[in-house]
Amino acid sequence: MNIFSFSAHFTSEADCRHHFKCERDKTGVVCSVCGNTAHYWIKSRWSYECKNCRHRTSLRSGTIMQSSNLSFLIWYKTMFLMSITKKGFSAKEIQKQLGLKRYEPVWQMTHKLRRAMGNRDARYTLEGMIELDEGYFTVASNEIEQSQGIRGRGAAGKANTLIMAESVQLEDIETGTKSKCCRYFKAKVLDSHLSAEINHEIQQSIDNESIVFTDKSTSYVDIADFVQLHITEKSDKQTTKETLRWRN
């Protein structure tokens, strides 16, 4: 969704509320008092009323927006900003873009959204042809990195993250045209470089009928035990460009 389609669908607080209610109705509401799932909708209160015990559940209650005083429109705009670019937005930048005075509510909102996105990713497994490698992401100040003078494995201020990408491109059934991006990605922060931890993540994240492409790292020696086929390539400029391009 681009900024034009977002603006067309979500122009007001009411638009966001109605959309959120429609999505919540699909999953259903469970009464926190008696456990009943049958409810009336009280439009004037924007709440559900249990048909059994008459307990009321607000539209936000039991959702990621519970206890938040920020409007539905602010939440929707934030979700849009967090998903529109690969580089992402910091909470400070989102606060600036939305014109909000207080930083703390924005920080809490973005962390709730990132946690929810992580939980969603944990529910599915990648399948087909998978490219896999480890990436290093800055978690400390530039000054710390420069003072250490270390890159890659063992670098101070960097988090080791397992990157997995379904490398089969999406193809239009009618025209046969392939998209310029691969299907799905998953990323998992690792505590170590040990094969045991990497093997565990592969079992959790990749279907066992998949074909996995990696470089020749010794951390990946057991991958063949958990997938249909494990293909290794020496990591060089040509390999990065052709065989393992999506994981980079």
C-alpha positions in Angstrom: 0.0 0.0 0.0 1.4 3.4 -1.0 0.7 6.8 0.6 -2.1 7.6 -1.9 -4.1 4.4 -1.3 -3.6 4.7 2.4 -4.9 8.3 2.4 -7.9 7.2 0.3 -8.9 4.4 2.7 -8.1 6.0 6.1 -8.9 9.6 5.9 -10.4 9.9 9.4 -10.7 8.4 12.9 -14.0 6.9 12.0 -12.5 5.1 9.0 -9.9 3.5 11.2 -12.3 2.6 13.9 -14.7 0.8 11.4 -11.8 -1.0 9.7 -10.4 -2.1 13.1 -13.9 -3.4 14.2 -14.3 -5.4 11.0 -10.9 -7.0 11.5 -11.7 -7.8 15.1 -15.1 -9.3 14.2 -13.3 -11.8 12.1 -11.4 -13.2 15.1 -14.3 -12.8 17.5 -14.5 -11.4 21.1 -14.3 -13.5 24.2 -15.8 -12.2 27.4 -13.2 -11.8 30.1 -15.7 -12.5 32.8 -17.6 -15.6 31.7 -15.7 -16.7 28.5 -18.8 -16.4 26.3 -18.2 -15.5 22.6 -21.7 -14.2 21.7 -21.9 -10.4 22.0 -24.1 -7.4 21.0 -22.4 -4.4 19.5 -23.2 -1.1 21.3 -22.4 1.5 18.7 -23.0 4.5 20.9 -20.3 3.1 23.3 -18.0 1.5 20.7 -18.2 -1.6 22.9 -19.2 -5.3 22.8 -21.8 -6.5 25.4 -21.8 -10.1 26.4 -25.1 -11.8 25.7 -24.6 -14.0 28.8 -23.4 -11.7 31.6 -23.8 -8.2 30.1 -20.1 -7.4 30.6 -18.9 -4.8 28.2 -15.6 -5.0 26.3 -14.3 -1.9 24.6 -13.1 -2.0 21.0 -9.5 -1.6 22.2 -9.7 -4.1 25.1 -7.6 -7.2 24.7 -5.8 -5.8 21.6 -2.5 -4.1 21.0 -4.2 -0.7 21.5 -5.5 -1.5 25.0 -4.6 1.2 27.6 -3.5 3.6 24.9 -4.9 7.1 24.7 -3.6 7.6 21.1 -6.3 7.7 18.5 -6.9 4.9 16.0 -5.8 7.2 13.2 -2.4 7.7 14.9 -2.0 4.0 15.3 -2.9 3.4 11.7 -0.5 6.1 10.5 2.3 4.6 12.6 1.7 1.1 11.2 1.9 2.6 7.7 5.1 4.4 8.4 6.7 1.3 10.0 5.9 -0.8 7.0 6.4 1.6 4.0 10.2 1.3 4.0 12.8 -1.4 4.5 15.0 1.0 6.6 12.2 1.7 9.0 11.4 4.7 11.2 12.7 5.4 14.7 10.1 6.3 17.4 11.6 9.8 17.4 11.1 10.2 13.7 7.5 8.9 13.9 6.8 11.4 16.7 8.1 14.2 14.4 6.1 13.0 11.4 2.9 12.8 13.4 3.4 16.1 15.2 3.0 14.6 18.7 4.4 16.4 21.7 5.2 13.5 24.0 7.8 10.8 23.1 6.9 8.1 25.6 3.5 7.1 24.2 5.0 6.9 20.7 7.9 4.7 22.0 5.5 2.4 23.7 3.3 2.2 20.6 6.2 1.3 18.3 7.5 -1.3 20.6 4.1 -3.0 20.9 3.9 -3.0 17.1 7.3 -4.5 16.6 6.6 -7.2 19.2 3.3 -8.0 17.4 5.1 -8.2 14.1 7.7 -10.6 15.6 4.9 -12.8 17.0 3.2 -12.9 13.6 6.4 -13.9 11.9 6.9 -16.8 14.4 3.6 -18.4 13.2 4.7 -19.3 9.7 7.6 -21.3 8.1 9.5 -20.5 5.0 9.4 -23.1 2.2 10.8 -23.8 -1.3 14.2 -22.4 -2.1 15.8 -20.5 0.9 18.9 -18.4 1.1 20.4 -18.2 4.5 23.1 -16.2 6.1 24.0 -14.2 9.2 23.9 -10.4 9.3 25.3 -7.9 11.7 23.2 -4.9 12.8 24.4 -2.0 14.9 23.0 -1.8 18.5 25.5 0.7 19.9 26.9 4.1 19.1 29.1 4.8 16.1 31.9 5.9 18.5 32.0 2.4 20.1 32.2 0.7 16.7 35.0 3.0 15.5 37.0 2.6 18.7 37.0 -1.2 18.4 37.9 -1.2 14.7 36.3 -4.6 14.2 33.7 -5.7 11.6 31.7 -8.9 11.2 31.9 -11.7 13.7 32.9 -10.5 17.2 32.3 -6.8 16.4 31.4 -4.8 19.5 28.0 -3.1 19.4 26.6 -5.5 16.7 23.8 -8.0 17.0 24.3 -11.3 15.1 21.0 -12.0 13.2 20.1 -15.1 11.1 18.6 -13.9 7.8 16.4 -16.3 5.8 14.8 -15.4 2.5 12.5 -17.4 0.1 14.4 -16.8 -3.1 11.7 -17.9 -5.6 10.3 -14.8 -7.3 6.6 -14.2 -7.5 5.3 -14.7 -11.1 2.2 -13.2 -12.7 0.1 -16.2 -13.8 -1.3 -14.4 -16.9 1.7 -12.6 -18.2 4.6 -14.7 -16.8 6.3 -11.6 -15.6 8.4 -12.1 -12.5 8.5 -9.5 -9.7 11.7 -7.7 -8.7 11.6 -9.0 -5.2 11.6 -12.4 -3.5 8.7 -13.8 -1.4 9.2 -13.7 2.3 11.9 -13.0 4.8 12.5 -14.0 8.4 15.2 -12.7 10.8 16.2 -14.0 14.2 18.7 -12.5 16.6 21.1 -15.2 17.8 22.9 -15.5 21.2 25.9 -17.2 19.6 27.4 -18.6 16.4 27.0 -22.2 17.5 25.6 -24.7 15.1 23.1 -26.0 17.7 21.4 -22.6 18.0 21.3 -22.1 14.2 19.9 -25.7 13.7 17.2 -24.9 16.2 16.1 -21.8 14.4 16.1 -23.7 11.0 13.8 -26.3 12.5 11.5 -23.6 13.8 11.5 -21.4 10.7 12.0 -23.5 7.6 9.9 -26.4 6.2 11.8 -29.7 6.1 11.1 -30.2 2.4 13.0 -27.0 1.5 16.2 -26.4 -0.4 18.6 -24.2 1.5 21.5 -22.2 0.0 24.3 -20.9 2.2 28.0 -20.1 2.1 30.6 -22.5 3.4 30.5 -21.4 7.1 31.3 -24.1 9.5 28.2 -23.1 11.5 26.0 -24.6 8.8 27.5 -28.1 8.6 24.4 -29.8 10.1 21.7 -28.0 8.0 21.3 -31.0 5.6 19.9 -33.0 8.6 16.8 -30.7 8.8 15.9 -29.9 5.1 15.6 -31.8 1.9 18.8 -30.4 0.3 21.5 -28.1 1.5 23.7 -26.4 -1.1 26.8 -24.5 -0.1 28.6 -21.9 -2.2 31.9 -20.2 -1.6 31.0 -16.6 -0.8 32.5 -14.3 -3.4 31.3 -11.4 -5.6 29.8 -13.7 -8.3 28.0 -15.8 -5.7 26.6 -12.8 -3.9 25.3 -11.4 -7.2 23.7 -14.6 -8.6 23.1 -17.4 -6.1 22.8 -15.7 -2.7 21.7 -12.2 -3.8 18.4 -11.9 -1.8 19.9 -12.6 1.6 22.2 -9.6 1.1 
